Amino acid sequence: MNEKVKYWLDLSDYDYETAVAMQNSGRYLYVGFMCHQTIEKMLKAYFNSVNEEPAPYTHSLSYLAKKGGVYDSFSDEFKDFIDLLEPLNIESRYPSHKEKLMQGLTKGRCEEILKNTKKLQLWIKAKL
């Protein structure tokens, strides 16, 4: 495994652990944000495993998946999941969106997001 791939894998694992810590502390807004980061870094790891060039500088999960050539291998469930995660990166950063987001990010909802994040993370790891 090349160093770039390992770099992104390590960051992805760290971000997932952070998401779990945020869940345990009840900071649900950041669960969504860190799950987005987990998958973003997995997609960058995958991109670097199949390309010589560096991963694109973007936070768009669908763009990274398509550019890396893995999007078409996703199940509909995974495609729907990255669509759900996509706005959690940007919207959690801006105060005007936080209140609305926090209403939808309940403990149960975040447990589901964590479960699906781990599922997709492991699926991508298996492709490496």
C-alpha positions in Angstrom: 0.0 0.0 0.0 1.4 3.4 -0.9 2.0 6.1 1.6 -0.8 8.4 0.2 -3.3 5.6 0.6 -2.2 4.9 4.1 -2.3 8.6 5.0 -6.0 8.9 4.0 -6.9 5.6 5.6 -5.4 6.7 8.9 -7.2 10.0 8.8 -10.5 8.2 7.9 -10.1 5.9 10.9 -9.3 8.8 13.2 -12.3 10.8 11.9 -14.6 7.8 12.5 -13.4 7.4 16.1 -14.0 11.2 16.5 -17.6 10.7 15.2 -18.1 8.0 17.8 -16.8 10.2 20.5 -19.2 13.0 19.4 -22.1 10.5 19.5 -21.1 9.4 23.0 -21.0 13.1 24.2 -24.3 14.0 22.5 -22.8 16.4 20.0 -24.8 15.1 17.2 -24.1 17.9 14.7 -20.5 16.9 14.7 -21.3 13.2 14.3 -22.7 14.0 10.8 -19.7 16.2 10.0 -17.1 13.7 11.1 -18.9 10.9 9.2 -18.7 13.0 6.1 -15.0 13.5 6.7 -14.6 9.7 7.3 -16.1 8.9 3.8 -14.3 11.8 2.1 -11.0 10.5 3.2 -11.8 6.9 2.3 -12.7 8.1 -1.2 -9.4 10.0 -1.4 -7.6 6.8 -0.3 -9.4 4.9 -3.1 -8.6 7.6 -5.6 -4.9 7.4 -4.7 -4.9 3.6 -4.9 -6.0 3.7 -8.6 -4.4 7.0 -9.8 -0.9 8.4 -9.8 -2.1 12.0 -9.3 -3.1 13.4 -5.9 -6.7 13.2 -4.9 -8.8 16.2 -6.0 -9.1 19.0 -3.5 -12.9 18.8 -3.0 -15.4 17.9 -0.3 -17.9 16.5 -2.7 -18.4 12.8 -2.0 -20.2 12.1 -5.3 -17.5 13.9 -7.3 -14.7 12.0 -5.5 -16.4 8.7 -6.0 -17.0 9.4 -9.7 -13.6 10.8 -10.3 -12.0 7.8 -8.6 -14.1 5.4 -10.7 -15.9 3.7 -7.8 -19.3 5.4 -7.9 -20.7 3.0 -10.5 -19.9 0.1 -8.1 -22.0 1.6 -5.3 -25.3 0.1 -4.5 -28.3 2.4 -4.6 -28.1 2.4 -0.8 -24.5 3.8 -0.8 -25.5 6.4 -3.4 -28.4 7.5 -1.3 -26.1 7.6 1.8 -23.5 9.8 0.2 -26.3 12.1 -0.9 -27.4 12.3 2.8 -23.9 13.0 4.0 -23.0 15.5 1.4 -24.6 18.6 3.0 -23.5 17.7 6.5 -20.0 18.9 5.6 -21.0 22.4 4.6 -24.1 23.0 6.6 -22.7 22.1 9.9 -20.0 24.8 9.5 -22.5 27.8 9.2 -24.5 29.0 12.2 -27.6 29.8 10.2 -27.9 26.1 9.3 -26.9 24.6 12.6 -30.2 25.0 14.4 -32.2 23.3 11.6 -29.6 20.5 11.3 -29.5 19.8 15.0 -33.3 19.2 15.0 -32.8 16.4 12.5 -29.7 14.9 14.0 -31.1 12.9 16.9 -29.3 10.2 18.9 -31.1 7.5 16.9 -30.5 9.2 13.5 -26.8 9.6 14.3 -26.5 5.9 15.3 -27.9 5.0 11.9 -25.4 7.4 10.2 -22.5 5.9 12.2 -23.6 2.4 11.2 -23.8 3.3 7.5 -20.6 5.2 7.6 -18.8 2.2 9.0 -20.4 -0.1 6.4 -19.3 2.1 3.5 -15.9 2.7 5.0 -15.3 -1.1 5.2 -16.7 -1.6 1.7 -14.2 0.9 0.3 -11.4 -0.6 2.3 -12.1 -4.0 0.8 -11.7 -2.5 -2.6 -8.2 -1.2 -1.9 
